[in-house]
Amino acid sequence: MHIIDVASTFRLSVYYSISKNEIVVPEKKQFKDGESFYSNLFHEMTIPRVQRDN
């Protein structure tokens, strides 16, 4: 199991930082609704595992 930190800060993009091994997401209140926030977060959660296994 891989543990990845999640950093929520005021910003405009969602991304995975390989160097810090963390997912960076805007604050939840910046999204139009909870579904948008979580769908972006879950999408990013799948990327590090694929990159690390290749």
Secondary structure, DSSP 8 states (H G I E B T S, - for coil): ----EEEEES-S--EEETTTTEEEEE-GGGSSSHHHHHHHHHHHHHHHHHHHH-
